[in-house]
C-alpha cells in the first residue's frame, strides 16, 4: 500500500478511506469466492461423476466419494501452517497469490484427467492427490484471507467487512449450484455423467487465473516497516514456537469457537442440500437445485447484515444466538427435511437453519483475528480454524452418510448437537466483549467508544 493510500503507524497499515477498504475487500474476497467454488463444485457434481472413479455396482461408491471430500480436510492444518507462516513473514498478498495459483492448477487437473475406464484405480488416486493439494491451498486461503479482510477494514466496520469472508465462501457454493443448474438444464443426465461434470472444474480453473491477476494489484495490509523488521530478524513472525508458548490460550479458544460452528455449517449447508436432492429424487432434480440455490443465496445475503449487527451489539451475542439456536434446531432440520416434498417447506426449513448459522458465520473471521497479534495472526487464525474444521467440519458429510447407511441418523443428530453445545459453553463462559482489540492498537487507534466486542 503506498503512502498515498494509507498511513503506517504500527504493524498494520491504516486504510485511508472506506472506499479503499471496500476495494481491498473485493480483491481479497474474490479469491476466497473462487477457492470455495472449487471446494463445493466437487460436492454438487459428486452424484454425476461418482461412476467415473468407482464401480457403480459397489454399494459403497457414494461413501468413497464423500470420504475423498473428508480426507482433503486432513491437509487443511498443513496448509494453514505453511501459508500462515508464509503470510506472517512475507505478507498477506504474497500468500493469497500463491494459494490461488495452486487451486487453479488442481482444478484444471480434475477437469482433464482420465477416468476409471481408461486407467482403472489410478483415476481415483489422481483425484485424491488433486483434492489433497486443493485442501492444502484452501487451508492457507481461509486463515490468510480472514486475516487480510480484518486488517484491511476500517475499525468501526470490521464486522461488516470481515463478514465478506463468508459471503464469498457461501457465494462459492452458490456459483457451484448455478453451474450445476445450467449444466443439467442444457444436457441430459447421461451427458452430464459422461463428460458434463468436467465443465464445473474447468470454470473453476479459469476463474482462479482471473483472480490471480486481480490479486497482484491488491494492497498489503502489513506495514513495510513491519515486514522489513521481520526480514531482518528484528521481529519473529509466523513461529509455531511463539504461537504455542505465548498464545496457546487464544489458539485453543479459536479451536473451540470453530468446532460447533464448522460442524453446523457443513451439516446445514452441505448435508441439508444433499438431503433435499434425495427427498426430491431424480425427477425433481431441478426443483431441488433451485431450492438449494435460493437457500444459499439467502444465507449469503444474511452475512453483511450479521456483520453490521455485530459492529453494534458485539461478537459474543451473535455467537450465543447461534449456539442456542443450533442446539435446539439441528434435530428439527435433520428429522423433518427428508420428509419435505414441496419446494416451499424445504426452503423454509433450510432458511431457518441459515438464520441461526449466520450468528456464527458472519463474525467467524473477525472474532478470531482479534485474538492474535500481527506476528502470528494468519498462523493462529488459520491453524485454529483448520484443526477444528478438519476434525468436525469436513467429516460431517461423511459421518452423516455413514449414519444414514447404518440407520443411525439420530446418533448423528446427537453428535452435531453435542459439539455445538460445547462451543456454546465457550461462548457464554469464556468470551468477553472488548472495546479495544489488538487490531485497534496495531493500527495506532484506540476506539474506546466504539462497539463493545
N, C-alpha and C positions, 0 to 999 in steps of 0.2 A: 504494500500500500504506500503510495507516495505521500510526501509531506503535505500535498495539497488536498488529500482526501482524508487524512486522519492525523491526530497528534499522538505522539508516543510518550507516555508518562510512566510506563511500567512494563511488565512482561507482555501485556496486550496492547494493541493499537486501539485507540478510541474512534469509533465511527464518527465521521464528520457530520453526518446528517442521516435522517431516517431514510431518505432516498438511496443513499449509498448502502445502508444496511439492507434495504429491500433488494438491491441489485446483487449484493453478495449472497444473500439468502437464496435467490433464484439460481445463481451459479452453483452454490454448494448443494442445493437440494436436487438439482437436475440429475446429477449422477446417482443420487440416492434413489430417485424415481426409476432410473434405468436398471440399476443393480437389483432392485426388488422386483421389477418386472421379470428379470431373468430368473429370479428365485421362484416366482409364482407361475410363470409360464409352464414350468415343469408340472406343477400340481393340476393346473386346469386342463392340460393336454394329456395327462397321465393315462386316462382311460382309453385314449386313442392310440398311443404309441406303446402301450404295455406289451402287446403281442409281437412287436418288432424286436424285443430284447429277451422275452421269456415265453416259453411254450404255453399257449392258451389252454392246453389240456391240464397244466399244473394248477391245481386249485389255490396254490399259494402265490401265484404270479402277482396279484394285486398287493399282497403283503410285501413282496420283494421290492416292488416299485416304491412303496412308501418307506421301506427300510433304507433304500438309497437316499431318499429325501432326508431321513433322520440321520444317517451316518455322515452326511455332509456337515451337520452341525458339530461334529467332533473337531472339525477344522476351524470353527469359529474362534475358540480361545487362542489357537496358534496364530490365526490371522490378526486377532486383536492385540496379541503381544507384539508381533512383528510390526504391524502398521502403527500401533500406538507408540511404540518406541521410536519408530521412524518419524512420526508426526511430531512428537515432543522434541526430537533432536534436529530435524531438518525443516520442520514447518508443516502446517496442515495442508497447504495447497499441493506440495510435492507428494504427500501420502495419498491424497484423494485422486490425483492424476494417475499414480501407479496402480491403485486398486481398480479403477475403471478400465485400464488397459488389460489387466488380467481377465476381467469379466467379459470384455468384448471377445477376446481370443477364444475363451471356452464356449461362448455362445455359438461362434462360427464352427467350432469342432463338432458340437452336438448337431448343428444344422446339416452338416455334410457327411457325417460318419456313416459307415456301412452298418447294416443290421444283422440280426441273428441268422438270416437265410444266407448271408454272404460269408460271414466269418465266425459263426457259431457263438460260443460263450465269450469270445473276445469283444463282442459288441457291448455286452453288459460291463465288461472290465473297463473299456474306454469310457462308457457313460459314467461309471463310478469315479474314475480318475478326474474327468472333466468337472463333475459335480463337486468333488473334493476341493479342487482348485478354486471353484466358484465360492464354496463355503469359506475358504481361506480369505478370498478377496472381500466377501461380504462381512466377515468378522472384523476386518480392518475398516470397512466403509462405515459401519454403524458408529463405533466409538469416535472416529475422526470427524465424521460429518456432524454428529451430535455436538461434539466439542466446538467445531468451527461455527455452527449456527448460533450456539450460545455465546461465543466470544464476539461474533460479528454483529450481534444485535445491540440496539440501544438499550440502556439499562432499564428504562421504565416499561419496555415492551419485550423483555426477554422471553416471557412465557408465550407471547403471541408468535414471535419469530421462530423460536425453537420448536413450536408445535408443527412447523412445516416438515420436521423430521418424519412425523407420522402421516402428514398429508401426502408426502411423496412415497412413503412406504406403502400406505394403503393405495395410493394412486398407481403404484406399480402393479398391484393386484387388479385394480380397475382396468388398466390397459391390457393386462393379460386376459381378463374376461371379455373385453371388447374385441380383442384379436380372435379369441375363440368364437365369439358370436358371428363375426364377419366370415371366418373360415367355414363354420358349419352351415352358414346361410348360403355361401357361394358353392359349396361342394356337397356331394353326397357322403354319407358316413364312411363308405368303403374307401373313397379317395382320401379322406382325412386320415384314416388309419394307415393307408398305404404310404402317403408322402406329404399330405397337407399339414401334418403336425410340425414338419420342419420349418414351415413359414414363421411360426411364432419365435423360434430360436434365431432364425436369420434376421428378423426385425430387431431382436434384442442386440445382436452384434452390430448392426448398422447404427442403431440409436446410441450405443456406447461410444462409437467412434465420434459421433457428433458431440457428445458430452465431453469427450477427451479434448476436443478443440475448444469448447467453451471454458473448461476448467483451466486452461492455460492462461486465461486472462483474469482469473479471479484474484482478489486481493488476499494477501496473507494476513491472518488475524494476530499473529505474534509479532512483536516489535523487532526491528532489525538489531537493536541493541541486545535484546534478549537472545536472539539466535546467534549473534556474534559471540556472546559470553559462553553459550553452550559449545560452540565450535572450538573456542579457545581453551575449554576446560575449566573456566571460572565458575560455571554452573553445571551441576549434574542434572541431566534430564533423561526421561524415558528409562529409568532404572527400576528393575524389579526389586532390587535390594531396598531402595528407598521406599517403594510402594509398600512392600511387606513389613518393613520395620517402623516406618513413620506414619503410614496411612492405612494400616490394616483394618482399623475400625471402620473407616469410610468405605473400604473395599467390601468388607462383609456387609455393611449396610446396603450398598448398591446391589449386591447379590440378592439379599433378602427382599429389597424393594422390587427387584425384577422378577423373582420367582413366581409370585402369584400373577403378576401382570402378563408375563410371557405365556404361561400355561393357559390363561384365559384368552389371550389374543389368538393363539393358534387353535384353540377349541372353538372360539366364536367365529373366526374369520377363515379358517381352513376346513375344520371338521363340519361346521354348520353348512357351508355351501355344498360340501360333498354329500351331506345328508339330504339336502334339498334335491340334488341331482338324482339320488337314489329313489327318493319318495315320488318324484315326478316320472321316472322311468325314461326309456329311450324315446317314447312317443312325445314326452313333454320336455325333451332336452332343451329346446329353445326357450320355453317358458321358464324353466329352471335357471337358465343362464341369465335371462332378463331379471329375474328375482334377485339373483346373486349380484348382478351388476348394479342395480339400483340400491341394494343394501350397502354395498361397499362405497358407492358414491356418497350415500348418506353419512357413512362413517367418516369418510374423507372430509366432508364439509363441516362436520362437527369439531374437527381438531382445532382450527383457529379460534372458534368460539370458546372451547375449553381453555386454550392458551390465554385468551383475553381475560376470562373469568379468573384464572389463576393469578394474573397480574393484579387483580383487585382483592381477592379473598385469600390468596396464598396457595401453595402447592399441597400442603397437608390435607386441607378439607377435600380437595379433589381426589386424592388417593384414598381417603377414608370412605368417600362416597362409592368409589369403585369397589373397595374391599367388601363393604356391607352388601352392595348390590350383587357382586359376584358370588358371594356365599349363598345368597338367597335365590339367585336366578339360574344358576347353572343346571340344577335339576330340572327346572321348568323347560329350559331350552332343549336339552338333550332328550328329554322324555316326550315332549309334545311336537317337536319339529318333524320327526319321522312320520307323524300322523297328519301333517298338514298337506292337504291335497289341492288347496286353492292358492293362487299366487298372493292374494291379499293376506291370508293367515300366515303363510310362510314369511312374507316380507315383514309383517308386524312382529313376529316372534324374533327374527334376526335383528330388526331395527331396535327393539327394546334392549337386546344384549349389547348393541353398539353404543347406545347412550351410556350404559353402565361402563363399558370398556373405555370410553373417552376420558373418564376420570383418571385413568392410568396413562393412556397413550398420549394425551395432549400435553402432559407435563413430564413425560418419560425422559426426555433428553435434558431439560434444564435442571430438574431436581437432582440429577446425578452430577452434572457438570459443576454445580455449585459447591460440591463437597471437596473438590481437589484443586490444588494449586496448579499453575500453568505447566510446571516442570513434569508432572505426571498425570495431567488431566486426561489426555487422549488414551493413555495406557490404562489408567484406573477406570474410567468410564467404560472403555471397550472391553477390558478383561472381566470386570464385574458383571457386565451385561452378558458377555459371551458364555461365561461359565454357567450362569443360570439358564440362559437361552438353550444351551446345548443339553442340559440335564432335563429341563421341564418343557421348553417351548417346542423345539423341533421334533421331539419324541412324541408329542401329543397326538398327531395324526396316526402314527404307527401304533401307539398304545390303544387308541380308540378302535382301529381296525382289528387288532388282536382281541380286544374285549368283545367286540361285536361278533367275531368269529367264534369266540368261546361262550357266547350267550351270557356275557357278564358286563353289560353296559352300565348297570348300577354300580359296579366296582369302579368303573372309570369316572362316573359322576362323583363318587365319594373321594377319589384320588384328586381330581381337579379342585373340588370344594375345599379339601383339607389344605392344599398348597396355598390357595387364595386366603384362607383363614390365618395361616401362619404369617403371610405378608400383612394382613390386616392388623394383627397384633403389633407388628413392627411399625406400621403407620401410626397407630394410636399411641404407643408407648415411647418409641424412640425418635420419632421425627419432631422437629421443632420449627415453628415459623420464625424466620430470622429477617431482620430489617436490612442488614448489610452482609453480603456474601464475599467469598474470595474473588469472584468476578468483578464486583464493585471496587474492591480495594486494588486489584491489579490494573484496573483502568484509571486509577487515580481519583475515583469518585466514592463518596460515602452518602448514598441516598437513604439517610436515616428516616426520612419522612416518606420513603417510597412504600410500595406494597409490602406488608409483612409476608415473608416467605419462609 
